[in-house]
Amino acid sequence: MNRLLRGLDNAGWLRRLLNYFRRTLPSRRGVLLLGGVALTILSLLVHILYLVSDTNPLIGLCGFLLLHIAIIVGFIGVLLAEALGRGYRD
């Protein structure tokens, strides 16, 4: 376990990813939340397609996966928006 944690501490790609988010997210706090809403609407369309079609189980699985991904993205967006505060413009 310690080896895994040391590997994450020294990971350059993770450091670059976190620095990118640290620079870009404060000015665009609502992007993840809007992405979650868009994925939810897309999931609704996939579910309607599933009901209209001959009930292909793969389409139903895609709809459920989209819905769960949308919920996770939306929750992360709400949590980050709260943690980042009101913003530098306010």
C-alpha positions as CSV (number, residue, x, y, z in Angstrom):
1,M,0.0,0.0,0.0
2,N,2.8,2.4,0.8
3,R,4.4,1.7,-2.6
4,L,1.1,2.7,-4.3
5,L,0.8,5.9,-2.3
6,R,4.5,6.8,-3.0
7,G,3.8,6.2,-6.7
8,L,0.8,8.5,-6.6
9,D,2.8,11.2,-4.8
10,N,5.5,11.1,-7.5
11,A,3.2,10.8,-10.5
12,G,3.8,13.7,-12.9
13,W,0.7,13.2,-14.9
14,L,-1.5,13.5,-11.7
15,R,0.4,16.7,-10.7
16,R,-0.2,18.2,-14.2
17,L,-3.9,17.2,-14.1
18,L,-4.5,18.7,-10.7
19,N,-2.7,21.9,-11.7
20,Y,-4.9,22.1,-14.8
21,F,-8.0,21.8,-12.7
22,R,-6.7,24.3,-10.1
23,R,-6.2,26.9,-12.9
24,T,-9.3,26.3,-14.9
25,L,-12.1,25.4,-12.6
26,P,-12.4,28.5,-10.4
27,S,-13.6,30.6,-13.4
28,R,-15.9,27.8,-14.7
29,R,-17.4,26.3,-11.6
30,G,-20.7,25.3,-13.2
31,V,-19.3,23.3,-16.1
32,L,-19.4,20.0,-14.3
33,L,-22.9,20.6,-13.1
34,L,-24.1,21.5,-16.6
35,G,-22.3,18.4,-17.9
36,G,-24.2,16.3,-15.5
37,V,-27.5,17.9,-16.6
38,A,-26.6,17.3,-20.2
39,L,-25.8,13.6,-19.5
40,T,-29.0,13.2,-17.6
41,I,-31.0,14.5,-20.6
42,L,-29.0,12.2,-22.9
43,S,-29.8,9.3,-20.6
44,L,-33.5,10.2,-20.8
45,L,-33.3,10.1,-24.6
46,V,-31.6,6.7,-24.5
47,H,-34.2,5.4,-22.2
48,I,-37.0,6.6,-24.5
49,L,-35.1,4.9,-27.4
50,Y,-35.0,1.8,-25.3
51,L,-38.8,1.8,-24.8
52,V,-39.5,2.6,-28.4
53,S,-37.2,-0.1,-29.8
54,D,-37.6,-3.8,-29.4
55,T,-36.2,-3.6,-25.9
56,N,-32.5,-4.2,-26.7
57,P,-30.8,-4.8,-23.4
58,L,-27.6,-3.1,-24.5
59,I,-29.5,0.2,-25.1
60,G,-31.0,-0.1,-21.6
61,L,-27.6,-0.8,-20.1
62,C,-26.2,2.3,-21.8
63,G,-29.1,4.4,-20.5
64,F,-28.5,3.3,-16.9
65,L,-24.7,3.8,-17.2
66,L,-25.2,7.3,-18.6
67,L,-27.6,8.1,-15.8
68,H,-25.2,7.0,-13.1
69,I,-22.2,8.8,-14.7
70,A,-24.4,11.9,-14.9
71,I,-25.2,11.7,-11.2
72,I,-21.6,11.3,-10.2
73,V,-20.5,14.2,-12.5
74,G,-23.2,16.4,-11.1
75,F,-22.4,15.6,-7.5
76,I,-18.7,16.3,-8.1
77,G,-19.7,19.6,-9.8
78,V,-21.7,20.6,-6.8
79,L,-19.0,19.7,-4.3
80,L,-16.3,21.5,-6.3
81,A,-18.5,24.6,-6.8
82,E,-19.0,24.8,-3.1
83,A,-15.4,24.3,-2.3
84,L,-14.2,26.9,-4.8
85,G,-16.4,29.5,-3.3
86,R,-18.3,32.3,-5.0
87,G,-15.5,33.2,-7.3
88,Y,-13.1,36.1,-7.9
89,R,-15.6,38.2,-9.8
90,D,-18.1,38.4,-7.0
